[in-house]
Amino acid sequence: MASLRFTPLYDQSSLGGHEEDVRTVAKVWFEHDAHESVEHFVSDIPLAYVDFRPHDRFTGSTRYDMTLLVRLFLLKVLHGWNHETALVEFLYQRPSLCCRLYTKSVPDQSTLWRSWHRRFTTDLRGTIKTAARTILIKAARTGVSVPRELPDTCRHQRSDESRLDEQSVLECARQLTNHVSQIVYRGFSLDRGEGCEIHEHAFTDLQTYLGLRERLAANEGARSFAYDSQRDRTPLGHAHREQIRDLSVERIREMYRRSRDRLLDRVAETTVFHRAGIVAIDIIEADPFTGDRSGHEAEIIGTKEASDEYAYQWATVQLVGNAVPLVLDARPVRRDESRKGIVEDLLDSVEDLVHVDNVLMDREFDSQHMLEMVSQRGLSYVVPKRMRTSEKAQAKRLLRRDQDRYETDRRLHLGKNEWHETTLIYRRKEDFAHDDHRQYSVFMTNRGSGHLRSTATGGKSRAGTGR
């Protein structure tokens, strides 16, 4: 029963609940072999339980009820018609569909226009558009013919001239936080005990507020948040730190995965998500740790660069390339933990969630056993290779020949007379700052050079950089 606290509760008039229901029912409905029509889905989706009265400006003085009109406008949006006349003509030509819709007469054009522009609230019109988009995508994914091209809701371009000032950026951040909170926050919870008068979301809002600003400590951030958020009650800095500090790594990952799953359900409705397939695995480090790390030496392990500093390190796996950029999972890196075990854990976490073809990794993951493990999963990889003596010698030969690219096969010894077959690809950097062999990067891949070009284009911020 504990999981119920993560389940959103809707009343019958909730448009958000209606959108969730369309999403859930459409996924199951279109997977059935006998269901091959989006029009039939519109007529069959259960709406009797939905209370449209709060979204009806003409309650009690109309001939056509809201349920029928909602179905009709779903058809209009599904087909992408700009005018109601096209919908009327469509219905007149399909008496069998009208029977499925339980209507003996088709509303005329003026009735439909008034219903959409004056009777329906703005929120209801938005819900109908969202539901239609969901239906189109769910149908197309199962091979059902759709009446128009899928909308690309994630395409957004901004010219270089439209530079935002700081206040505009903060306003965009606020709007984005408000939108994402409706999806993400339901996956998180705090065990605050009885009697706490501060809403749980205030803690999550504060954490998001701190994360969107650089070098803002909890105490100072809590004071700024109390002013900016305009909430009646907000947590103090020390109370917020206590709540966050008490969360275990396992608990954080569990809650993050709940929110990630909800977010994936939403982004899966965009055509951009169909281009997923490339994931990047990386290790990032937090700011240097300046406190007492006694008893935590295994977790606060030093920086990736040689220095006297210490820091927490996290391994992440995220979608890259042309897909929606999204961190799918993260886990701490502990001292003496094998990189192979880390990568296995992260791939186990995401392969059931998204379609994965290619794995990009930095050069710290270039061991032969790591590459063999990825290949055994049926995945391709691109990994920058650390230059040893033989690679440096080859790069020098390429420099003398003024050759930009070179490809050669390499066998990596796994032990006990077992080998991993890989391909080394030498590539001259576009903006090189050296006049020797350091002009070249070396990559390992279990595919050809064409694969490297396409993958590096999609994920150039990762493996393509050769960090």
C-alpha positions in Angstrom: 0.0 0.0 0.0 3.0 2.3 0.4 3.2 2.8 -3.3 -0.2 4.5 -3.4 1.3 7.7 -2.1 2.9 8.1 -5.6 -0.3 7.7 -7.4 -2.0 10.9 -8.4 -5.7 11.3 -7.4 -8.1 13.0 -9.7 -11.8 13.8 -9.4 -14.2 13.4 -12.2 -13.8 16.9 -13.5 -10.0 16.8 -13.7 -8.7 17.4 -17.2 -5.3 16.1 -16.1 -6.9 12.8 -15.1 -8.7 12.6 -18.5 -5.4 13.1 -20.3 -3.8 10.3 -18.2 -6.7 8.0 -19.0 -6.5 8.6 -22.8 -2.8 7.9 -22.6 -3.3 4.6 -20.7 -6.3 3.4 -22.7 -4.8 4.3 -26.1 -1.7 2.3 -25.4 -3.7 -0.9 -24.6 -6.4 -0.4 -27.2 -4.2 0.0 -30.2 -2.1 -3.0 -29.3 -5.2 -5.2 -29.9 -5.1 -6.8 -33.4 -8.8 -6.0 -34.1 -8.4 -2.3 -33.5 -7.2 -0.5 -36.6 -9.1 2.8 -36.6 -8.4 6.0 -34.7 -12.1 7.0 -35.4 -13.3 3.9 -33.7 -11.1 4.6 -30.7 -12.6 8.1 -30.4 -16.1 6.5 -30.4 -15.2 3.8 -27.9 -13.1 5.6 -25.3 -15.2 5.7 -22.1 -16.2 9.3 -21.2 -19.4 8.7 -19.3 -17.5 9.0 -16.0 -16.0 12.4 -16.9 -17.7 15.5 -15.5 -17.4 18.2 -18.1 -19.8 20.6 -16.4 -17.0 22.8 -14.9 -15.7 23.3 -18.4 -19.0 24.0 -20.0 -20.0 27.7 -20.3 -23.5 26.9 -21.7 -24.6 24.4 -19.1 -28.4 23.5 -19.3 -29.3 25.4 -22.5 -27.9 23.3 -25.3 -29.0 20.5 -27.6 -25.8 18.5 -27.8 -24.1 17.2 -24.7 -20.4 17.8 -23.9 -19.4 14.1 -24.3 -20.5 14.0 -27.9 -18.9 17.4 -28.7 -15.6 16.3 -27.1 -15.5 13.2 -29.3 -16.3 15.3 -32.4 -13.6 17.8 -31.8 -11.1 15.0 -31.1 -11.9 13.8 -34.7 -11.4 17.4 -36.0 -8.0 17.8 -34.3 -6.9 14.2 -35.3 -7.4 15.1 -38.9 -5.9 18.5 -38.6 -8.8 20.4 -40.0 -8.8 24.2 -39.5 -12.6 24.6 -40.1 -15.7 22.9 -38.7 -17.1 22.5 -42.3 -14.6 19.7 -43.0 -15.8 17.8 -39.9 -19.4 18.2 -40.8 -18.8 16.8 -44.4 -16.8 14.0 -42.9 -19.6 12.9 -40.6 -22.3 13.1 -43.3 -20.3 10.7 -45.4 -20.0 8.2 -42.5 -23.4 7.3 -41.1 -21.9 4.2 -39.5 -19.5 6.3 -37.5 -22.4 8.5 -36.4 -24.2 5.4 -35.1 -21.1 4.5 -33.1 -21.1 8.0 -31.7 -24.8 7.6 -30.7 -25.9 10.7 -32.6 -28.9 10.8 -34.9 -28.1 14.3 -36.2 -24.8 16.0 -37.1 -24.4 19.5 -35.5 -24.1 22.2 -38.1 -21.0 24.3 -38.7 -22.2 27.3 -36.6 -23.1 25.1 -33.6 -19.7 23.5 -33.7 -17.9 26.9 -34.0 -19.8 28.3 -31.0 -19.1 25.1 -29.0 -15.3 25.3 -29.6 -14.8 29.1 -29.3 -17.5 30.0 -26.7 -18.8 26.9 -24.9 -15.5 25.1 -24.2 -13.0 26.6 -21.8 -9.5 27.2 -22.8 -8.3 24.3 -20.6 -10.7 21.9 -22.2 -9.6 22.9 -25.7 -6.0 22.3 -24.7 -6.9 18.9 -23.2 -8.5 17.8 -26.5 -5.4 18.8 -28.4 -3.2 16.9 -26.0 -5.4 13.8 -26.2 -5.5 13.9 -30.0 -1.7 14.1 -30.1 -1.5 11.1 -27.8 -3.9 9.1 -29.9 -1.9 9.8 -33.1 1.4 8.7 -31.6 0.0 5.6 -29.8 -1.7 4.5 -33.1 1.3 5.1 -35.3 3.5 3.1 -33.0 1.4 0.0 -33.4 1.2 0.4 -37.2 -2.4 1.8 -37.3 -3.0 4.3 -40.1 -3.2 7.9 -38.9 -5.0 10.7 -40.7 -2.2 13.1 -40.6 1.6 13.5 -39.9 2.6 13.2 -36.3 3.3 16.5 -34.7 6.9 17.2 -33.5 6.2 18.9 -30.2 9.8 19.1 -29.2 11.1 21.2 -32.1 11.9 24.7 -30.9 14.3 27.1 -32.6 15.6 30.3 -31.3 17.7 32.8 -33.2 21.0 34.0 -31.9 19.6 37.5 -31.7 17.0 36.5 -29.0 19.3 36.6 -26.0 17.5 36.5 -22.7 18.4 38.6 -19.8 18.8 37.1 -16.3 15.3 37.9 -15.2 13.9 36.3 -18.3 16.0 33.2 -17.7 14.7 33.0 -14.1 11.1 33.3 -15.4 11.7 30.5 -17.9 13.1 28.4 -15.1 10.1 29.1 -12.9 7.7 28.1 -15.7 9.7 25.0 -16.5 9.9 24.0 -12.8 6.1 24.4 -12.4 5.5 22.2 -15.5 7.9 19.5 -14.6 6.8 19.4 -11.0 3.4 18.1 -12.0 5.2 15.0 -13.4 8.3 14.6 -11.4 7.4 15.5 -7.8 4.9 12.6 -7.4 7.9 10.2 -7.5 9.5 11.8 -4.4 8.5 11.7 -0.8 10.1 12.6 2.6 9.5 10.8 5.9 8.9 14.0 7.9 6.7 12.4 10.6 3.5 13.7 12.0 2.6 17.4 12.5 4.8 19.0 9.9 2.9 22.0 8.6 5.2 22.7 5.6 4.0 21.1 2.4 6.2 18.3 1.1 6.5 20.0 -2.3 8.1 23.0 -0.6 11.2 20.9 0.1 11.4 19.7 -3.5 10.8 23.2 -4.8 13.6 24.5 -2.6 16.0 21.8 -3.8 15.2 22.7 -7.4 15.6 26.4 -6.6 19.1 25.8 -5.2 20.0 23.6 -8.1 19.1 26.2 -10.7 21.5 28.8 -9.1 25.2 28.6 -8.8 27.0 28.7 -5.4 23.8 29.3 -3.4 24.1 27.7 0.0 21.0 26.2 1.8 20.6 28.9 4.4 20.9 31.8 2.1 18.9 30.0 -0.6 16.1 29.2 1.9 15.8 32.9 2.7 15.7 33.9 -1.0 13.3 31.1 -1.8 10.9 32.2 1.0 10.7 35.6 -0.8 10.6 34.4 -4.4 8.3 31.5 -4.1 5.6 33.5 -2.2 4.6 30.3 -0.3 3.0 30.7 3.1 5.4 28.3 4.7 8.9 27.3 3.5 11.6 25.2 5.2 14.6 26.7 6.9 18.0 25.9 5.5 19.0 23.6 8.4 15.6 21.7 8.2 16.0 21.2 4.5 19.6 19.9 4.9 18.4 17.5 7.6 15.7 16.0 5.4 17.9 15.6 2.3 20.9 14.2 4.4 18.7 11.5 5.8 17.9 10.0 2.4 19.9 6.9 1.5 21.4 6.5 -1.9 19.1 3.5 -2.5 16.1 5.6 -1.6 17.1 8.5 -3.8 17.6 6.1 -6.8 14.2 4.5 -6.1 12.5 7.9 -6.1 14.4 9.2 -9.1 13.4 6.1 -11.1 9.8 6.6 -10.3 9.9 10.2 -11.6 12.0 9.1 -14.6 9.4 6.5 -15.6 6.7 9.2 -15.4 8.8 11.5 -17.5 9.6 8.8 -20.1 5.8 8.2 -20.5 5.5 11.8 -21.5 8.5 12.2 -23.8 7.6 8.9 -25.4 4.6 10.8 -26.9 7.0 13.0 -29.0 8.4 12.0 -32.4 11.9 13.1 -31.1 11.8 10.2 -28.7 11.6 7.7 -31.6 15.2 8.7 -32.4 16.5 7.4 -29.1 19.1 4.7 -29.3 22.4 6.3 -28.2 23.3 6.4 -24.5 26.4 8.0 -23.0 27.9 6.7 -19.8 30.1 9.2 -17.9 31.5 9.9 -14.5 31.0 13.4 -13.1 32.3 14.8 -9.9 30.8 17.3 -7.5 32.6 20.4 -6.2 35.6 19.7 -4.1 34.7 18.4 -0.6 36.1 20.7 2.1 34.7 19.0 5.3 35.9 16.1 7.4 35.5 12.9 5.4 36.4 10.5 8.2 34.4 7.4 7.8 33.5 8.3 4.3 36.8 7.7 2.5 35.2 5.1 0.3 32.6 7.6 -1.1 34.5 10.9 -1.1 37.3 9.6 -3.3 39.3 12.3 -4.9 39.0 14.0 -8.3 39.4 12.6 -11.8 42.4 14.9 -12.3 45.5 14.4 -10.2 45.2 16.8 -7.3 45.1 16.9 -3.5 41.4 17.5 -3.5 38.5 15.1 -2.7 35.0 15.0 -4.2 32.0 12.8 -4.6 31.8 11.1 -8.0 28.6 9.9 -9.8 28.3 7.6 -12.8 25.4 8.6 -15.1 23.8 7.2 -18.2 21.8 9.5 -20.4 20.1 9.7 -23.8 22.2 11.7 -26.3 22.3 12.5 -29.9 19.0 13.4 -31.5 16.9 12.0 -28.7 15.4 14.0 -25.8 18.4 14.7 -23.5 17.5 12.9 -20.3 19.6 11.4 -17.5 18.1 7.9 -17.2 20.0 6.8 -14.0 22.8 7.8 -11.7 24.8 6.1 -9.0 27.7 6.9 -6.8 31.2 5.7 -7.5 33.0 4.1 -4.6 36.7 3.4 -4.1 38.0 0.1 -5.5 34.7 -0.4 -7.5 35.3 -1.8 -11.0 34.2 0.3 -14.0 32.8 -2.8 -15.6 30.4 -3.4 -12.6 29.3 0.3 -12.8 28.5 0.1 -16.5 26.7 -3.2 -16.1 24.6 -1.7 -13.4 23.6 1.3 -15.5 22.9 -0.7 -18.6 20.7 -3.1 -16.6 18.8 -0.1 -15.3 18.0 1.4 -18.7 17.8 -1.4 -21.4 14.3 -2.3 -20.3 13.2 1.3 -20.5 14.4 2.6 -23.8 15.7 1.2 -27.1 19.5 1.1 -26.9 21.8 0.5 -29.9 25.0 2.4 -29.2 26.9 3.2 -26.0 29.3 6.1 -25.8 31.9 6.1 -23.0 35.0 8.2 -22.1 38.5 6.8 -22.2 38.5 5.7 -18.6 36.1 2.9 -19.8 38.5 1.6 -22.5 39.4 -1.8 -20.9 39.1 -4.9 -23.1 36.8 -6.7 -20.6 34.5 -3.6 -20.6 34.3 -3.6 -24.3 33.7 -7.4 -24.5 30.8 -7.0 -22.0 29.1 -4.3 -24.1 29.5 -6.4 -27.2 28.1 -9.5 -25.5 24.9 -7.5 -24.9 24.6 -7.0 -28.6 25.4 -3.3 -28.4 27.8 -1.2 -30.4 30.3 1.1 -28.7 32.5 4.1 -29.4 35.2 4.7 -26.8 38.3 7.1 -27.0 41.5 5.1 -26.4 44.3 6.2 -24.3 47.4 6.5 -26.5 50.1 4.0 -25.7 53.5 3.7 -27.4 52.1 1.9 -30.5 49.2 4.4 -31.0 51.6 7.4 -30.6 53.9 5.8 -33.2 51.0 5.3 -35.6 49.9 8.9 -35.1 53.3 10.2 -35.9 53.3 8.2 -39.2 50.0 9.7 -40.1 51.3 13.2 -39.4 54.3 12.7 -41.7 51.9 11.5 -44.4 49.5 14.4 -43.7 46.7 11.8 -43.4 43.5 12.8 -41.6 42.0 9.3 -40.9 43.2 5.8 -40.5 41.4 2.6 -39.6 42.9 -0.8 -38.4 41.7 -3.9 -36.7 43.0 -4.8 -33.2 42.8 -7.9 -31.1 42.6 -7.2 -27.3 43.7 -10.1 -25.0 41.1 -11.2 -22.5 43.2 -13.9 -20.9 43.2 -17.7 -21.3 43.7 -17.4 -25.1 40.5 -15.4 -25.5 40.4 -12.2 -27.5 38.2 -9.2 -28.2 38.0 -8.0 -31.8 37.8 -4.2 -32.1 38.6 -1.5 -34.6 41.0 1.5 -34.0 40.1 4.6 -35.8 42.6 7.5 -35.9 41.1 10.9 -36.6 42.8 14.3 -36.8 41.1 16.8 -34.6 39.4 19.8 -36.3 40.8 22.4 -33.9 44.2 21.0 -32.9 46.6 23.1 -30.8 49.7 20.9 -31.2 52.2 20.2 -34.0 52.9 16.6 -33.0 51.0 13.3 -32.7 48.5 15.0 -30.3 46.7 16.3 -33.3 45.0 12.9 -33.5 42.4 11.1 -31.4 42.1 7.3 -31.4 38.7 5.6 -31.0 37.7 2.0 -30.5 34.5 0.7 -31.9 33.0 -2.7 -32.8 31.6 -1.1 -36.0 33.2 0.6 -38.9 34.3 4.1 -39.4 30.9 5.1 -40.8 29.4 4.2 -37.5 31.9 6.4 -35.7 30.9 9.4 -37.9 27.2 9.0 -37.3 27.6 8.4 -33.6 30.1 11.2 -33.0 27.7 13.6 -34.8 24.8 12.6 -32.5 26.9 12.4 -29.3 29.8 14.7 -30.0 29.6 16.2 -26.5 30.6 12.8 -25.1 32.7 10.2 -26.9 33.3 12.5 -29.8 35.3 14.8 -27.6 37.8 12.2 -26.4 38.0 13.8 -23.0 
